[in-house]
Amino acid sequence: MDRPAVRDAALLIVRVVIGVVFVAHGYDKFFLTGLTETTGQFSAWGVPQPGISAIVAGLSEMIGGALLVVGLLSTVVAGALALMMVAAVYFVHLDAGFFVAQGGGEYAAVLMVTLLVIVVFGAGRASLDRVLASA
């Protein structure tokens, strides 16, 4: 049974929730934890160019998350954020096991799979991508 309205509603919910999660994490890097502490964490994890990486990660999360919320450039943004999560798994979570409580990659895996859904199925009809494509 093909139910495009249900699919589009699900994509809207997925986009908004995952977008807010990324905005919150980017905001944290800049304003709650702060760039100095975030850079220190990145350095301890062995992330290359930790200062630049902290800025790029924070901006990518805030801007990319906001773009997902409104559904603009959704598949490109979701793909880029998914690649960023691959890097996070590699540098931070790979040696820590599975469970997030021990620093493992389960949360990053959930984010990657959710982003993959957006890459594969797009933003849905309730998005700026759709509005601009119709114009």
DATAQUI-V890974 format. One record per residue. N is the residue number from 1. RES is the residue in one small letter. BURIAL is 1 if it has 24 or more other ideal C-beta (glycine too) atoms within 12 Angstrom, else 0. Layout:
BEGIN
N&RES&BURIAL  N&RES&BURIAL
END
This chain:
BEGIN
1&m&0  2&d&0  3&r&0  4&p&0  5&a&0  6&v&0  7&r&0  8&d&0  9&a&0  10&a&0  11&l&1  12&l&1  13&i&0  14&v&1  15&r&1  16&v&1  17&v&0  18&i&1  19&g&1  20&v&0  21&v&1  22&f&1  23&v&1  24&a&0  25&h&1  26&g&1  27&y&1  28&d&0  29&k&1  30&f&1  31&f&0  32&l&0  33&t&0  34&g&0  35&l&1  36&t&0  37&e&0  38&t&1  39&t&1  40&g&0  41&q&1  42&f&1  43&s&0  44&a&0  45&w&1  46&g&0  47&v&1  48&p&0  49&q&0  50&p&1  51&g&0  52&i&0  53&s&1  54&a&1  55&i&1  56&v&1  57&a&1  58&g&1  59&l&1  60&s&1  61&e&1  62&m&1  63&i&1  64&g&1  65&g&1  66&a&1  67&l&1  68&l&1  69&v&1  70&v&1  71&g&1  72&l&1  73&l&1  74&s&1  75&t&1  76&v&0  77&v&1  78&a&1  79&g&1  80&a&1  81&l&1  82&a&1  83&l&1  84&m&1  85&m&1  86&v&0  87&a&1  88&a&1  89&v&1  90&y&0  91&f&1  92&v&1  93&h&1  94&l&0  95&d&0  96&a&0  97&g&0  98&f&0  99&f&0  100&v&0  101&a&0  102&q&0  103&g&0  104&g&0  105&g&1  106&e&0  107&y&1  108&a&1  109&a&0  110&v&0  111&l&1  112&m&1  113&v&0  114&t&1  115&l&1  116&l&0  117&v&1  118&i&1  119&v&1  120&v&0  121&f&1  122&g&1  123&a&1  124&g&1  125&r&1  126&a&1  127&s&1  128&l&1  129&d&1  130&r&0  131&v&0  132&l&0  133&a&0  134&s&0  135&a&0
END
